[in-house]
Amino acid sequence: MELANRVKALTPSTTLAITAKANALKAEGHNVIGLGAGEPDFNTPEHIIEAAYRAMKEGHTKYTASGGLPALKKVIAEKFKKDQNLDYSPQEIVVGTGAKQSLYSLFQVLLNDGDEVIIPTPYWVSYPEQVKLAGGVPVYVVGKEDNAFKITPAQLEEAVTGQTKAIVINSPSNPTGSLYNEEELRQIGEVCLKHNILIISDEIYEKLIYGGAQHTSIAQLSPELKEQTIIINGVSKSHSMTGWRIGYAAGNSTIIKAMTNLDSHSTSNPTTISQYGAIAAYEESQEPVEEMRNAFESRLNTVYEKLIQIPGFSCVKPKGAFYLFPNVKEAVRMTGFNSVDEWVAALLEEEKVALVPGSGFGSPDNVRLSYATSLEKFEEALERIARFMEKKSK
């Protein structure tokens, strides 16, 4: 059976082998510490669970409108007004089965064959694959480590061609935790307006920001930038609802209508029960969100100082999300390995610590560690990594 060319073009996940090996070691009874988690290690707040249960008991278990419940769109619009002073009508919002599915639908309705999408590196692993699935071409612009992994307006200007259709801005970022400030976004926005480039602003980690920093959406900087921007967001990270699969897109009504039409032929509608949970997530107490953010910030401040003491490690301190993205090029050299991927595999085999190689994020000199795990486990993992470095460096 011959597979479709679009599937053949996908890049295999660099984390699959590590994940499979880690699972095999666990099955053998080994004490494996996995630092690859891309989701909060907190349960969904109780009032959200209760709202979903109540919805089921009340019979809200049928199809909904393809683009989401009107009541959910209403609270999403209220959230935008409260958090960013942005006004969106229901026709400018579409609810999807997670932010990932909203991104997928957006690329599908936006791109024709050969259209280019500028993706700053390091990037979340699914951006380029989703672009390719839509017939587009990922164009990578390197966010340099000495600039906290952020790209500059000059870099963006240099990457623009006649085929450039869009740019993806992920702030705070997965995997780096970097955060663009207002002036940086304003300057990038000027380039996008100049060349009529659509801005895809992935703001899924907006509630997880540390050190007194503030989140700014590029859409709030001017009416022109709002019209030029599609915001992607959801409740997965902010409210620890990853498995509920509720995300959304907001922006130009023509694009949102096209996404809604596409979704009607793919997912039909986001899960009804999860939508009622999301309504409660935004309408009711936000205390659990802040409690989780405080816990992550406390962990970050503890583990970061210990991480940078490991020989061969250097790390830009993140301002958001729940990842550390250290450069381990020197650690690899010190221990005689040929690549970071090889070093990661050996660390898992010998010390039973599973990290995510940076090659999957377009940054082969780095690794990603998630502190969405207990402080006790993370500190033990760092002790094992330090032991591995000492042993292999002799």
Salt bridges, closest charged atoms under 4 A:
GLU2 OE2 - LYS8 NZ 2.09
GLU28 OE1 - HIS30 NE2 3.45
ASP41 OD2 - ARG299 NH2 3.05
GLU58 OE1 - HIS60 NE2 3.56
GLU78 OE2 - LYS74 NZ 2.68
ASP83 OD2 - LYS79 NZ 2.94
ASP83 OD2 - LYS207 NZ 2.83
ASP87 OD1 - LYS81 NZ 3.23
ASP115 OD2 - LYS165 NZ 3.36
GLU129 OE1 - LYS132 NZ 3.24
GLU157 OE1 - LYS194 NZ 3.51
GLU157 OE2 - HIS195 NE2 2.51
GLU182 OE2 - ARG186 NH2 2.71
GLU184 OE1 - LYS150 NZ 3.02
GLU203 OE1 - HIS215 NE2 3.82
GLU206 OE2 - LYS79 NZ 2.54
GLU206 OE1 - HIS215 ND1 3.75
GLU290 OE2 - ARG293 NH2 3.05
GLU297 OE1 - ARG293 NH1 2.81
GLU330 OE2 - ARG333 NH2 2.46
GLU349 OE1 - LYS21 NZ 3.06
GLU350 OE1 - LYS391 NZ 3.45
GLU350 OE2 - LYS392 NZ 2.79
GLU351 OE1 - ARG387 NH2 2.54
GLU351 OE2 - LYS391 NZ 3.64
GLU379 OE2 - LYS306 NZ 2.55
GLU380 OE2 - ARG384 NH2 2.64
